[in-house]
């Protein structure tokens, strides 16, 4: 809580100073983002939002979650270590991010994003496959604040015709005017989901849902380090209402670990996405289809099982390479099966505004389910859907109400491995009665005094945690404080 109060105080002081300097005494409820630092500079005649040479944005987010006790037929059976603990627990995370952008030359831009995180996960971030209750959670995080570079990349844009369209100033986007037909290339350090699988109603989880199942496809095992970032290249071609993008990025050396493998053409993740924006009965919407292929040093579930069945000494306690630390000597382990393997998947992402203040979304992805989770969640197939509404109808236009449902499944090979006592990066109770893991997430986010501060109340009902019908359901209650400038 000390971290929360410090961040709140710093945000309040910054907001007060900037408002006083800009001559803003009373917030105008009709104004849009009057607390936005770049807009305030523009109002003072010190910055051109339509042709930016630089910009700077920031945010902090504090999330507190509490899980009540839930029924479980067994927990960490026979020395397995990846169960969600059935007792009550509290979790928290605090993040602060600074987004800096600089125009290098015509069409050339550089972005640098330092970040800080402090966190305490539920059950050491074990026991939930794809419905992790707080999207900020990272493997390897700690309660002691950790500072790191999340992004550092170069962007080049070449216009090739069409209409002239304006891109608004935003984090990782300089305000400028570009051709509707253009080629954009980014090279450097970033997250794959900075540019792929965007959705207006499910993706910006610092303002929307809290559960990780709504950040992207739960079954999208995009190549990244334990924090979700990587190095590589993304190219995009925009042709009016169409866009196609391709990314080739580095993978981590070991599953869900920080070290990135520099052999980017030996082990890598690739994704391609086709996007079309449309109008349906005069309301905007988008459809995106994404396919990915990872080539990484990862284990197949069937190979781990075969290795154990041929020699029981190749179990979860005897591997000297990278393993998940299971104490179950009667279980197979993926460390005995790691070699260059491919993982593939395909998904569809739909967003549609249906009223002036209401939007709907849907995502669904099918991954092959043959290999271990390497970078994201344990889910092999996933869907998510829901609705968001802002508070215009009840006179609170900066408030947001959302309800979402997400479900995930694992493959038969994955379930067989878990039922033999195996574990992966997130789940493994020692046994499993396979079923869909799903969550209902309901939240209300209230803007305080027309300021850059939002407070959110959130409720999540999780069924079959770890895809195991012998455990749960679980109720999680959350609170989020979010500020941006």
Backbone torsions as a table, in degrees:
resi	resn	phi	psi	omega
1	UNK	NA	-28.8	179.3
2	UNK	-60.6	-40.3	178.1
3	UNK	-61.9	-42.6	179.2
4	UNK	-58.8	-48.9	-177.0
5	UNK	-65.6	-36.7	177.2
6	UNK	-64.0	-44.5	-179.6
7	UNK	-66.6	-41.1	177.5
8	UNK	-61.0	-44.4	-179.4
9	UNK	-63.1	-45.1	179.7
10	UNK	-63.1	-40.8	178.9
11	UNK	-64.8	-44.0	-179.8
12	UNK	-62.0	-43.9	-179.8
13	UNK	-64.1	-42.4	178.9
14	UNK	-63.0	-44.7	179.8
15	UNK	-60.6	-44.0	-179.7
16	UNK	-64.3	-44.7	-179.7
17	UNK	-63.5	-46.6	-178.0
18	UNK	-65.4	-40.6	178.6
19	UNK	-63.5	-43.4	179.4
20	UNK	-64.1	-43.5	179.6
21	UNK	-63.6	-35.9	-178.5
22	UNK	-83.8	-5.2	179.6
23	UNK	78.4	22.9	178.6
24	UNK	-93.1	114.0	-178.3
25	UNK	-100.8	-47.9	178.5
26	UNK	-122.1	128.2	178.1
27	UNK	-61.3	135.6	176.5
28	UNK	-90.5	114.2	-176.5
29	UNK	-64.0	-14.8	178.8
30	UNK	-88.0	-14.5	-176.8
31	UNK	-79.0	150.9	177.6
32	UNK	-101.5	122.9	173.8
33	UNK	50.4	47.3	179.4
34	UNK	-65.2	-14.9	179.0
35	UNK	-92.5	0.2	179.9
36	UNK	-69.1	123.0	-174.5
37	UNK	-60.1	-42.4	-178.5
38	UNK	-68.2	-35.6	175.8
39	UNK	-66.8	-37.9	177.9
40	UNK	-64.5	-39.9	175.9
41	UNK	-62.7	-40.2	179.3
42	UNK	-64.2	-40.8	179.1
43	UNK	-64.4	-28.4	178.2
44	UNK	-84.0	0.5	-179.2
45	UNK	75.6	19.4	-176.5
46	UNK	-105.4	1.9	-175.8
47	UNK	-156.2	141.5	178.6
48	UNK	-106.2	103.0	-176.9
49	UNK	-67.7	-21.8	-177.0
50	UNK	-88.9	-13.7	176.8
51	UNK	-147.9	75.2	-172.0
52	UNK	-78.1	137.2	168.9
53	UNK	-88.3	-25.2	179.7
54	UNK	-160.0	163.6	167.4
55	UNK	-154.5	165.3	-179.1
56	UNK	-147.4	128.3	177.2
57	UNK	-134.3	163.7	178.1
58	UNK	-154.8	165.2	177.8
59	UNK	-154.3	156.2	162.1
60	UNK	-139.5	148.2	-178.2
61	UNK	-140.1	129.3	174.8
62	UNK	-120.3	127.6	-179.6
63	UNK	-125.7	128.8	174.8
64	UNK	-119.2	131.4	-179.0
65	UNK	-128.1	145.9	175.6
66	UNK	-131.9	127.9	178.7
67	UNK	-107.6	127.8	175.7
68	UNK	-79.7	166.5	175.1
69	UNK	-64.0	148.2	-179.1
70	UNK	-142.0	159.2	-178.7
71	UNK	-75.9	142.4	177.8
72	UNK	-149.6	126.4	-179.7
73	UNK	-68.0	-26.7	177.8
74	UNK	-161.7	158.6	-179.9
75	UNK	-142.1	127.1	179.2
76	UNK	48.9	54.3	-176.0
77	UNK	-65.5	136.7	173.7
78	UNK	56.6	30.1	177.1
79	UNK	93.1	-1.2	171.9
80	UNK	-65.1	157.1	-166.3
81	UNK	-127.1	5.8	-168.4
82	UNK	-113.2	29.7	177.1
83	UNK	-83.9	147.4	165.0
84	UNK	-71.7	124.4	-176.1
85	UNK	-67.5	137.2	-172.3
86	UNK	-80.0	-6.3	178.5
87	UNK	-84.7	171.5	176.2
88	UNK	-66.0	142.3	-179.5
89	UNK	-146.2	152.6	172.2
90	UNK	-117.0	140.7	179.1
91	UNK	-130.4	153.8	174.2
92	UNK	-149.9	161.1	169.5
93	UNK	-148.1	145.7	172.7
94	UNK	-133.6	128.1	178.4
95	UNK	-129.5	148.4	172.7
96	UNK	-137.9	134.8	-173.6
97	UNK	-136.2	139.8	174.8
98	UNK	-119.4	125.2	-179.0
99	UNK	-108.4	118.8	-178.6
100	UNK	-121.3	129.9	178.1
101	UNK	-126.8	143.9	-178.0
102	UNK	-142.1	131.9	175.9
103	UNK	-83.4	122.2	-178.1
104	UNK	-87.8	-44.9	176.5
105	UNK	-162.0	-174.5	-177.3
106	UNK	-60.3	115.7	179.4
107	UNK	84.0	-8.4	-178.2
108	UNK	-106.1	129.7	-176.7
109	UNK	-138.5	149.7	177.4
110	UNK	-125.3	136.2	-179.8
111	UNK	-127.0	136.7	179.3
112	UNK	-132.6	130.0	-174.6
113	UNK	-134.9	96.4	170.9
114	UNK	-82.3	154.3	-174.4
115	UNK	-147.8	157.0	175.5
116	UNK	-132.2	143.4	174.5
117	UNK	-141.4	141.9	168.3
118	UNK	-131.5	136.2	-172.3
119	UNK	-157.3	153.3	169.1
120	UNK	-136.9	110.4	-177.3
121	UNK	-82.1	166.6	169.1
122	UNK	-73.6	132.0	173.1
123	UNK	49.7	39.5	178.5
124	UNK	58.0	33.7	179.1
125	UNK	60.9	41.3	179.2
126	UNK	-126.0	150.0	171.1
127	UNK	101.7	-9.8	175.3
128	UNK	-116.9	128.1	-174.9
129	UNK	-78.0	-58.0	-177.6
130	UNK	-133.2	-2.6	-175.2
131	UNK	-112.5	46.6	178.0
132	UNK	-60.6	128.3	-164.9
133	UNK	-69.4	-18.0	-177.7
134	UNK	-132.0	112.4	-175.6
135	UNK	-63.5	-18.3	-178.4
136	UNK	-76.7	-13.0	-173.4
137	UNK	-64.3	140.0	-178.2
138	UNK	-131.8	145.5	169.5
139	UNK	-65.6	134.0	176.1
140	UNK	85.3	5.8	177.1
141	UNK	-75.1	171.5	-179.6
142	UNK	-150.5	166.9	177.1
143	UNK	-71.8	-25.7	173.8
144	UNK	-73.4	127.2	-178.4
145	UNK	-56.6	134.6	178.4
146	UNK	-115.8	131.0	179.5
147	UNK	-108.6	137.9	-177.7
148	UNK	-158.4	164.9	173.3
149	UNK	-87.5	118.2	178.4
150	UNK	-90.2	-33.0	-176.8
151	UNK	-148.1	142.5	171.6
152	UNK	-156.8	101.0	-175.4
153	UNK	-143.1	158.5	177.1
154	UNK	-106.9	139.3	-179.3
155	UNK	-126.1	132.0	176.5
156	UNK	-126.5	132.4	-179.8
157	UNK	-119.4	131.3	174.0
158	UNK	-118.7	119.8	176.8
159	UNK	-81.1	140.8	-179.9
160	UNK	-131.1	20.2	173.7
161	UNK	117.2	-167.5	-176.7
162	UNK	86.6	-160.8	179.3
163	UNK	-78.5	158.0	172.7
164	UNK	-90.4	126.5	-178.6
165	UNK	-126.9	151.1	-178.2
166	UNK	-96.1	133.8	171.2
167	UNK	-104.9	121.0	-176.5
168	UNK	-73.0	150.2	174.1
169	UNK	-61.9	133.8	-175.5
170	UNK	-163.1	166.1	171.7
171	UNK	-55.7	130.3	-178.3
172	UNK	61.3	28.3	173.4
173	UNK	-152.7	113.0	173.2
174	UNK	-74.1	139.9	174.9
175	UNK	-66.9	126.0	-176.5
176	UNK	-163.4	177.0	175.1
177	UNK	-119.3	131.1	-175.3
178	UNK	-132.4	168.0	173.3
179	UNK	-74.8	146.8	175.1
180	UNK	-71.3	-15.5	173.6
181	UNK	-116.2	113.3	-173.1
182	UNK	-158.2	158.6	175.1
183	UNK	-112.3	130.6	-179.7
184	UNK	-125.6	130.0	177.4
185	UNK	-125.3	132.2	175.3
186	UNK	-121.3	136.6	179.7
187	UNK	-134.4	131.0	176.4
188	UNK	143.3	-143.1	-174.1
189	UNK	-107.3	123.4	-176.0
190	UNK	-165.6	-177.8	170.5
191	UNK	-106.0	140.2	178.2
192	UNK	-55.0	-39.9	-176.1
193	UNK	-81.7	5.9	165.7
194	UNK	-65.4	-28.9	-171.4
195	UNK	-125.3	-21.1	180.0
196	UNK	-106.2	152.3	174.1
197	UNK	57.4	43.5	175.9
198	UNK	-77.0	147.0	178.3
199	UNK	-153.0	126.7	-174.8
200	UNK	-63.3	-25.8	-172.3
201	UNK	-110.3	-3.5	-179.2
202	UNK	-157.2	96.2	-178.7
203	UNK	170.5	-40.1	177.7
204	UNK	-88.6	78.0	-168.9
205	UNK	-76.5	-5.8	171.0
206	UNK	-74.8	-13.4	176.5
207	UNK	-121.6	-8.2	-173.2
208	UNK	-122.3	-132.1	-177.7
209	UNK	-65.3	159.0	177.5
210	UNK	-96.9	-27.0	-173.4
211	UNK	-75.9	137.6	-176.8
212	UNK	-61.5	-21.8	-179.9
213	UNK	-63.6	-14.2	-178.4
214	UNK	-105.4	5.1	-179.9
215	UNK	-81.2	-40.8	174.9
216	UNK	-159.0	-172.8	173.8
217	UNK	-59.2	127.5	177.4
218	UNK	-63.2	-26.1	-179.1
219	UNK	-90.9	7.1	-179.3
220	UNK	-90.2	95.5	-176.7
221	UNK	-85.6	61.2	-174.5
222	UNK	-65.8	139.8	-176.4
223	UNK	-63.9	132.3	-176.6
224	UNK	-172.4	168.6	170.3
225	UNK	-84.8	-174.0	-174.9
226	UNK	-64.6	-19.0	178.4
227	UNK	-92.6	-8.9	179.1
228	UNK	100.8	10.6	-177.0
229	UNK	-115.7	160.9	-177.3
230	UNK	-153.7	-175.7	173.7
231	UNK	-123.2	144.7	178.1
232	UNK	163.9	-152.0	-175.5
233	UNK	-138.4	138.4	173.2
234	UNK	-129.1	128.9	175.5
235	UNK	-119.0	141.7	-179.5
236	UNK	-133.2	138.0	171.0
237	UNK	-119.5	122.3	178.5
238	UNK	-103.8	130.7	176.7
239	UNK	-132.1	86.4	-176.8
240	UNK	58.6	-112.3	-177.4
241	UNK	-88.5	2.9	179.0
242	UNK	-109.5	152.9	173.1
243	UNK	-151.5	144.8	172.1
244	UNK	-132.6	136.2	-178.8
245	UNK	-135.7	148.3	-179.5
246	UNK	-136.1	138.2	178.5
247	UNK	-131.3	140.2	173.4
248	UNK	-128.4	116.1	-171.2
249	UNK	-135.7	162.4	-179.1
250	UNK	-79.5	152.8	176.7
251	UNK	-105.2	163.3	173.7
252	UNK	-75.0	156.8	-179.9
253	UNK	-68.4	-45.9	177.9
254	UNK	-121.2	155.7	-175.1
255	UNK	-58.7	128.7	175.5
256	UNK	53.2	40.8	175.4
257	UNK	-118.7	168.1	-173.4
258	UNK	-79.1	-34.3	-173.6
259	UNK	-67.7	126.8	178.9
260	UNK	-94.7	137.4	178.2
261	UNK	-79.1	119.3	-177.5
262	UNK	-74.6	-9.4	179.3
263	UNK	-82.0	71.1	-169.0
264	UNK	-69.1	-17.1	177.0
265	UNK	-103.0	1.5	173.1
266	UNK	-100.3	-49.1	175.7
267	UNK	-124.2	130.1	-170.0
268	UNK	-164.0	168.6	168.9
269	UNK	-121.6	138.5	177.4
270	UNK	-127.4	143.2	175.7
271	UNK	-146.0	144.6	175.2
272	UNK	-131.6	139.5	-176.4
273	UNK	-137.9	135.3	174.9
274	UNK	-111.3	130.8	-175.9
275	UNK	-127.6	140.4	173.0
276	UNK	-134.8	126.6	175.1
277	UNK	-97.8	142.2	-174.2
278	UNK	-144.9	173.5	171.2
279	UNK	-119.1	127.3	177.5
280	UNK	-120.3	111.2	-174.5
281	UNK	53.5	40.0	176.8
282	UNK	80.6	4.0	-178.7
283	UNK	-112.1	137.5	-176.1
284	UNK	-73.5	149.8	176.0
285	UNK	-158.7	171.5	-179.9
286	UNK	-146.8	149.3	172.6
287	UNK	-127.8	132.3	179.5
288	UNK	-131.9	137.3	174.8
289	UNK	-119.8	125.6	-175.7
290	UNK	-124.5	135.2	172.1
291	UNK	-124.9	142.7	178.9
292	UNK	-134.2	155.9	175.4
293	UNK	-142.5	122.8	174.5
294	UNK	-108.9	135.6	172.2
295	UNK	-119.2	105.2	-170.9
296	UNK	-141.1	164.6	178.1
297	UNK	-84.7	82.9	-172.1
298	UNK	-134.9	158.8	-175.9
299	UNK	-94.2	142.8	170.0
300	UNK	-87.9	142.3	178.9
301	UNK	-60.5	-42.2	-178.7
302	UNK	-64.6	-36.5	179.2
303	UNK	-69.3	-38.6	178.1
304	UNK	-64.3	-41.4	178.5
305	UNK	-64.8	-44.5	-179.3
306	UNK	-63.0	-40.8	179.3
307	UNK	-62.5	-41.4	179.9
308	UNK	-68.9	-41.1	-178.2
309	UNK	-68.8	-30.5	178.8
310	UNK	-79.0	-26.8	-179.1
311	UNK	-154.6	105.7	-176.1
312	UNK	-68.0	-9.1	172.9
313	UNK	-72.5	-17.7	175.7
314	UNK	-88.6	70.5	-176.1
315	UNK	-116.9	-171.0	-172.6
316	UNK	-73.2	-10.2	-176.5
317	UNK	-106.3	-7.7	-170.2
318	UNK	-108.0	-10.4	-176.7
319	UNK	-73.6	131.7	179.4
320	UNK	-94.3	-7.4	175.6
321	UNK	-83.5	-164.2	-180.0
322	UNK	-65.9	126.7	176.3
323	UNK	-146.4	174.7	-173.5
324	UNK	-95.3	5.8	172.6
325	UNK	79.8	24.5	179.1
326	UNK	-68.9	145.1	175.1
327	UNK	-101.7	16.3	-177.0
328	UNK	-93.1	100.8	-177.7
329	UNK	-74.6	-7.5	-179.5
330	UNK	-103.1	20.8	-175.0
331	UNK	-125.6	148.6	172.9
332	UNK	-71.1	164.6	178.6
333	UNK	-142.4	139.4	-177.2
334	UNK	-65.3	-20.2	-178.2
335	UNK	-64.1	-23.1	178.0
336	UNK	-81.1	-3.6	-173.4
337	UNK	-120.8	1.3	-173.8
338	UNK	-72.1	130.1	175.9
339	UNK	-164.1	170.7	178.4
340	UNK	-59.1	119.3	179.1
341	UNK	-138.0	161.5	177.3
342	UNK	-107.9	146.2	169.8
343	UNK	-128.4	134.0	-178.3
344	UNK	-131.6	156.7	177.4
345	UNK	-164.1	161.5	178.6
346	UNK	-143.1	141.5	-177.5
347	UNK	-146.3	163.6	176.8
348	UNK	-127.2	142.1	-175.0
349	UNK	-131.9	123.0	-177.9
350	UNK	-127.9	134.6	169.9
351	UNK	-130.4	144.4	-178.2
352	UNK	-152.4	123.0	170.5
353	UNK	-76.8	131.9	-178.6
354	UNK	-113.4	-27.6	171.7
355	UNK	-134.3	172.3	-178.4
356	UNK	-59.7	-27.4	-175.8
357	UNK	-123.5	16.0	-177.9
358	UNK	-135.3	132.9	176.0
359	UNK	-132.7	150.7	179.5
360	UNK	-116.9	154.9	176.7
361	UNK	-144.0	156.7	174.6
362	UNK	-150.3	137.4	170.6
363	UNK	-132.5	145.4	172.1
364	UNK	-151.2	135.4	-180.0
365	UNK	-140.6	142.5	174.5
366	UNK	-118.4	116.0	172.4
367	UNK	-107.5	159.7	-169.4
368	UNK	-69.2	-25.1	174.5
369	UNK	71.9	18.7	-178.4
370	UNK	-90.9	-26.3	-170.8
371	UNK	-120.8	165.3	-178.0
372	UNK	-65.6	158.5	170.7
373	UNK	-66.1	131.5	-177.4
374	UNK	-111.0	-34.3	-174.8
375	UNK	-135.9	-24.8	-172.6
376	UNK	-118.8	-105.9	-176.5
377	UNK	-116.9	172.9	-177.7
378	UNK	-80.7	2.0	-173.6
379	UNK	-77.1	138.7	177.3
380	UNK	-102.4	-28.4	175.3
381	UNK	-140.8	142.6	-174.2
382	UNK	-151.0	152.9	168.4
383	UNK	-137.0	154.5	169.0
384	UNK	-149.8	146.1	179.5
385	UNK	-156.4	158.9	179.5
386	UNK	169.6	-168.1	-176.5
387	UNK	-142.1	147.0	173.7
388	UNK	-126.0	141.2	175.7
389	UNK	-136.7	137.0	172.0
390	UNK	-88.9	169.6	-169.9
391	UNK	-88.3	23.3	-178.4
392	UNK	-56.9	-39.5	-175.4
393	UNK	-65.2	-26.4	178.9
394	UNK	-115.4	26.1	172.5
395	UNK	74.4	23.3	-179.6
396	UNK	-132.3	69.4	-169.4
397	UNK	-65.9	-19.6	179.2
398	UNK	-96.1	0.8	172.2
399	UNK	-85.0	158.3	179.0
400	UNK	-137.8	135.4	174.2
401	UNK	-117.4	132.1	-179.7
402	UNK	-139.9	148.3	172.3
403	UNK	-138.7	131.8	-178.3
404	UNK	-141.8	154.0	175.3
405	UNK	-128.5	134.4	177.6
406	UNK	-136.8	144.3	179.1
407	UNK	-139.5	148.2	177.9
408	UNK	-138.1	154.8	-179.7
409	UNK	-133.6	157.9	171.8
410	UNK	-117.0	158.2	-178.8
411	UNK	-73.5	165.5	178.7
412	UNK	-64.8	-36.0	177.6
413	UNK	-65.8	-41.9	178.6
414	UNK	-62.5	-45.1	-179.4
415	UNK	-65.3	-39.1	178.8
416	UNK	-62.6	-43.0	177.7
417	UNK	-60.3	-45.4	179.0
418	UNK	-66.9	-35.8	-178.3
419	UNK	-69.8	-21.6	175.8
420	UNK	-85.1	1.5	178.6
421	UNK	100.9	1.6	178.9
422	UNK	-70.8	159.2	175.5
423	UNK	-130.0	157.4	171.1
424	UNK	-119.0	-159.5	-174.1
425	UNK	-65.2	-20.0	-175.1
426	UNK	-129.9	-31.2	-171.1
427	UNK	-129.2	164.8	178.5
428	UNK	144.6	96.9	-177.3
429	UNK	-91.6	-3.2	-174.8
430	UNK	97.4	-17.4	177.0
431	UNK	-162.2	164.3	178.4
432	UNK	-153.8	139.6	165.0
433	UNK	-109.6	95.7	-167.4
434	UNK	-59.1	132.4	173.4
435	UNK	-159.2	168.8	179.1
436	UNK	-68.2	136.2	171.8
437	UNK	-93.2	127.6	-180.0
438	UNK	-145.1	163.3	-176.3
439	UNK	-142.4	143.9	165.1
440	UNK	-109.4	126.1	-177.9
441	UNK	-121.0	121.0	179.1
442	UNK	-124.4	130.2	179.9
443	UNK	-142.1	156.8	169.1
444	UNK	-133.4	125.7	-179.0
445	UNK	-112.5	122.3	-177.4
446	UNK	-110.6	131.8	175.0
447	UNK	-85.0	132.4	-176.0
448	UNK	-93.0	115.3	170.1
449	UNK	55.1	36.8	178.6
450	UNK	54.5	37.1	-176.7
451	UNK	-107.2	-179.3	176.9
452	UNK	-84.5	31.1	-173.6
453	UNK	-127.4	130.4	177.3
454	UNK	-124.7	141.1	174.0
455	UNK	-120.9	132.0	-173.7
456	UNK	-123.0	134.9	168.8
457	UNK	-103.9	136.6	-172.4
458	UNK	-139.6	141.4	175.3
459	UNK	-130.8	134.1	178.9
460	UNK	-129.7	134.2	174.7
461	UNK	-115.9	112.4	-174.7
462	UNK	-107.8	127.7	-179.7
463	UNK	-112.0	139.8	178.1
464	UNK	55.4	58.4	-179.4
465	UNK	-58.9	137.0	-176.3
466	UNK	70.6	20.2	-179.9
467	UNK	64.2	26.1	-172.2
468	UNK	-117.7	112.0	-178.9
469	UNK	-71.6	-8.0	176.6
470	UNK	-83.3	1.5	-176.0
471	UNK	-137.1	146.3	177.8
472	UNK	92.9	-176.1	8.1
473	UNK	-78.7	168.1	-175.8
474	UNK	-123.2	133.4	174.3
475	UNK	-108.1	130.5	-179.0
476	UNK	-125.3	129.6	179.5
477	UNK	-113.1	133.3	-174.1
478	UNK	-133.7	157.1	173.7
479	UNK	-137.7	135.6	-179.8
480	UNK	-128.6	135.9	171.1
481	UNK	-116.9	124.9	-175.8
482	UNK	-133.7	133.2	176.0
483	UNK	-134.2	151.3	179.2
484	UNK	-147.4	154.2	178.6
485	UNK	-145.7	NA	NA
